[in-house]
Amino acid sequence: MIKYPNKTIELLLERASCRAFTNKKIPKDVLEYILKTGIHAATGGNLQPYSIIKIEKQATKRRIAKLAGQGFIADAPVNLLFCIDWRRLERWAKLEMAPFTAASSFRHFWISFQDTIITAQSICTAADAMSLGSVYIGTVIEFFLILKRMLKLPRGVMPVVLLCIGYPKKKTTPHSKLGIDAIVHNETYQELSDKELLKAFNQKYAGIKIDITPKRLKMIEQVCREVAGEKFAKQCIERIKKQGYISRAQMYFGLHYIAHKMPLQNEKYLRTFENFGFNWFKKYKPYRVKD
Ligand SMILES: Cc1cc2nc3c(=O)[nH]c(=O)nc-3n(C[C@H](O)[C@H](O)[C@H](O)COP(=O)(O)O)c2cc1C
């Protein structure tokens, strides 16, 4: 029986992140084709408000790997840092005597963020098509300002995500995902029933149960308390003890993406945006000619 209708669908459905790379270099022409696919992707108004920093120097990759606490980053022959880039367009506008306010516009920012990700994903797929493997690194957000200095990013150029690419050490196995029934809504949004919702997640994470340890329990209890108070914390711990394991949802939001700490970082990120020259969250003061 044919599992897939064609090679492209097979490639997309068999993809998985790769975190173990051989030391084989990526030939120049292969890398060029891959980069070209990203640059050819759809982009709002065909403006292309992004730049890609290609990092191949071992010392730089090692430093990023250390900052991110993810050693395999240094093993990938190429790291690509995808950045929103309004600087090139601002300079162009200036040279052409065109008015320009993109850094103060949330709409421009929003579209450029999408453009940057779409470009990255084309490159990711093209890398797969050329027998390479890749993995996104989102935790670079924790050290954007260090990257700014390290990679000499000018005002208006802000990192979004890093993509490590290289030849995989071994074949990667696709991860289980939520199915079409949970993700796709026909015509209007249709809420799943609690039963359907739990079924969908249980299928995705079938058999994955996280062991209870005193340290984990204490942490989840504290996070629950911070988010929703003592009563909820007690109920959560009782639930964990009754079920005999920590569920995937409890792990994600209680241990990994620590629920009460996530919103506390907002202020820091807003300051980061400002540092990169984006101030769309501030009131815009239009230029007025004084009479
Ligand atoms: C925006 C984004 C950020 C990510 N950040 C990291 C990361 O910092 N480290 C990592 O090992 N994987 C990272 N990943 C990879 C995800 O962990 C991975 O896509 C997910 O577990 C699903 O696995 P799959 O890609 O094999 O389907 C990231 C993926 C995305 C899309």
The ligand as an ORCA input file, in Angstrom:
! r2SCAN-3c Opt
* xyz 0 1
  C       9.609     28.260     17.881
  C      10.285     26.970     18.277
  C      11.247     26.974     19.274
  C      11.910     25.795     19.624
  N      12.912     25.823     20.543
  C      13.608     24.707     20.812
  C      14.738     24.753     21.674
  O      15.106     25.798     22.215
  N      15.420     23.601     21.872
  C      15.060     22.420     21.280
  O      15.743     21.413     21.496
  N      13.990     22.345     20.460
  C      13.271     23.457     20.210
  N      12.220     23.416     19.330
  C      11.835     22.141     18.711
  C      10.579     21.572     19.393
  O      10.943     21.072     20.652
  C       9.992     20.478     18.510
  O       9.563     21.051     17.298
  C       8.818     19.801     19.197
  O       9.240     19.081     20.327
  C       8.083     18.844     18.256
  O       8.990     17.900     17.762
  P       9.196     17.721     16.186
  O       9.741     18.994     15.632
  O      10.179     16.589     16.061
  O       7.855     17.395     15.599
  C      11.543     24.566     18.983
  C      10.567     24.576     17.976
  C       9.950     25.758     17.626
  C       8.934     25.730     16.515
*
